[in-house]
């Protein structure tokens, strides 16, 4: 299998999953029901990521998507670059903190990006079979943001039998 990789960088960190959902109301069968929706902040971030991918990575996306098959599986990696002040505790240097690090989770930043990437490239995020997240402290030449690396991986790596990889399921 030829190695296909799509790399996208976006110079804005996503909001934490702890702050991207809200309660909304929708009508189902004539009855009003509560549903979980993205907050305005999350929707705006997602739209910004999609717009960036469409504007700045159009040709790379088209080339990558051209090789997509219904049985394709992907590994999605994120590298989150944080400003030092967002991730390091200054009080640590003064003996006033229990840890040198602030409580910043990378796993809490993935879902919104997965949804935005999936929508922008037209590949369902259920095909992202594996993922990872790394956080880095940015330096003077490293602007805050996120790097997304989507790599096609051989489906057999995930135990999918070879006879599922030959064409239509019918």
Secondary structure, DSSP 8 states (H G I E B T S, - for coil): ----EEEEEESS----GGGSEEEEEEEETTEEEEEEEE-HHHHHHHHHHHHHHHHHSHHHHHHHHHT--TT-EEEEEEEEEE-HHHHB-GGGGGT--S-SB----SGGGHHHHHHHHHHHHT--GGGEEEEEEEEEE--TT--SEEEEEEEEE-GGGGT--GGGGSS---
